Amino acid sequence: MDENVPLARYTTIGTGGPARWFARPESIDELHDLLAWAHDRRVDVEAIGLGSNVLAHDEGVDALVVKLAGPLAQVELDGEVLLAGGGAANAVCLHLARAAGLGGFEFASAIPGTVGGGVCMNAGAYGREFRDVLLDATVVDHTGVRSVDAAQLDLAYRHSNLGPGAVVARVRLRLETSSTDAVKTRAAELLAQRKATQPTNKRTFGSVFKNPEGSPGAGRMIEQCGLKGHAVGGAVISPRHANFIENAGGATSAQCLELMAAARRQVHERFGYTLEHEVRFLGPLALPEL
Ligand SMILES: Cc1cc2nc3c(=O)[nH]c(=O)nc-3n(C[C@H](O)[C@H](O)[C@H](O)COP(=O)(O)OP(=O)(O)OC[C@H]3O[C@@H](n4cnc5c(N)ncnc54)[C@H](O)[C@@H]3O)c2cc1C
C-alpha cells in the first residue's frame, strides 16, 4: 500500500490531490484484507477504475483508494461468456470479444472505463447499458464476497446500489454469436457518431450531469443558457458538447465544480430542472444548494 498518491494521474480530467492510501490488489483475498484493514481503522474506501467519471478534491482524499490490478484486471472467454476482472478496461474486453466474433458489447466501445466502473455506474450508450449484458458480479466488502446480478444491484440509468466500501472484483458478461467484421463495423459506427458530437480528444470526465427525465437533455439546456465555451481558469464547458467540461490546461477540480454550479443554477432558473451530477465526487466536494 502506498501513501499520498496523486490522483490527477489516475483521472481522465487530470485533476485531484493525493489519496491518503492507495492500493492495487491483485486477488480477491488481497482485496478483502485491504477492505477489512480499512474497516477496522474506520478508513473510508473508494474504488477507482480508469477514473473516467470522477472528480477528486484538489486537497486530496482522506481514504483508501483501491485500483484493481493483475488478474483482477484481466479478461478471458468461456464460450459466449466474458469473464473479466473488475479492473479490466472495456476496450480490452471488446478487443477479445471482437476477435472471437462475439457481439453485444459494442455499446461500450467509446466508454473509456473499466467493467467494475461500468457496473457501478450502469454505464451505457446508444440504447444499451451494462445491465443488458451482466450475468453477475462478484462484489467484495469488509464482510466478505458475494455474487449478485443486475436486479440485486438495482441497476438503472447511471445507478447501482453499490456503496463506497463495495468493490466489483469480477464480472461475467453474456455475449452473443456475431462475427468479427460485424462487431468491428458496429463499434466503428458508434465511435464515429461519438466523435461527431463529443470532445473525444480532450481531457474530460464524460457527462457532467444526468439527463433529467422528460427534459431536452442536460447538454442542450446548458447550451441554451449560453454557457458553451464558458471558462473558469483552465476548466471550460466544452464548445462541442455542453454536458462536458474540458481541462484546457492547468484546470483544478475546484474550477470544474464552479462551472458545474453555474450551469446547474442557470438551468434551474431557466428550465426549472434540478440537474443531478453523473460524475462521482471523491473527497469532500459538493455543489451549493439551489
Ligand atoms: C470521453 C468520455 C466519454 C464517456 N462516455 C460515456 C458514455 O457514453 N456512457 C457512460 O455511461 N459513461 C461515459 N463516460 C463516463 C465513464 O467512462 C463511465 O462512467 C465508466 O463506466 C466509468 O468507468 P471507470 O472505470 O473509469 O470508473 P471511475 O470513473 O474510476 O469510477 C466511477 C465510479 O465507479 C466506481 N468504481 C470504479 N471501479 C469500481 C469497482 N471495481 N467496483 C466498484 N465501484 C467502482 C467509483 O468508485 C466511482 O464511483 C465517458 C467518459 C469519458 C471521459
The ligand as an ORCA input file, in Angstrom:
! r2SCAN-3c Opt
* xyz 0 1
  C     -14.805     10.822    -23.231
  C     -15.729     10.100    -22.283
  C     -16.899      9.521    -22.768
  C     -17.765      8.858    -21.915
  N     -18.910      8.305    -22.415
  C     -19.747      7.642    -21.611
  C     -20.948      7.034    -22.136
  O     -21.245      7.077    -23.314
  N     -21.755      6.382    -21.273
  C     -21.485      6.298    -19.945
  O     -22.263      5.677    -19.216
  N     -20.362      6.854    -19.423
  C     -19.498      7.521    -20.217
  N     -18.371      8.088    -19.698
  C     -18.132      8.032    -18.243
  C     -17.297      6.841    -17.782
  O     -16.426      6.403    -18.795
  C     -18.178      5.678    -17.304
  O     -18.989      6.038    -16.210
  C     -17.315      4.475    -16.896
  O     -18.121      3.353    -16.726
  C     -16.518      4.725    -15.631
  O     -15.611      3.660    -15.504
  P     -14.232      3.843    -14.741
  O     -13.607      2.531    -14.635
  O     -13.428      4.922    -15.352
  O     -14.753      4.292    -13.318
  P     -14.262      5.543    -12.438
  O     -14.509      6.771    -13.207
  O     -12.899      5.282    -11.949
  O     -15.284      5.448    -11.241
  C     -16.655      5.778    -11.451
  C     -17.455      5.236    -10.247
  O     -17.373      3.825    -10.264
  C     -16.819      3.356     -9.035
  N     -15.984      2.198     -9.354
  C     -14.939      2.142    -10.233
  N     -14.449      0.893    -10.259
  C     -15.179      0.172     -9.386
  C     -15.165     -1.189     -8.957
  N     -14.288     -2.078     -9.440
  N     -16.060     -1.569     -8.029
  C     -16.974     -0.709     -7.532
  N     -17.041      0.574     -7.886
  C     -16.160      1.005     -8.808
  C     -16.026      4.518     -8.480
  O     -15.906      4.422     -7.067
  C     -16.890      5.704     -8.907
  O     -17.983      5.872     -8.021
  C     -17.470      8.763    -20.529
  C     -16.280      9.324    -20.046
  C     -15.418      9.983    -20.905
  C     -14.142     10.572    -20.350
*
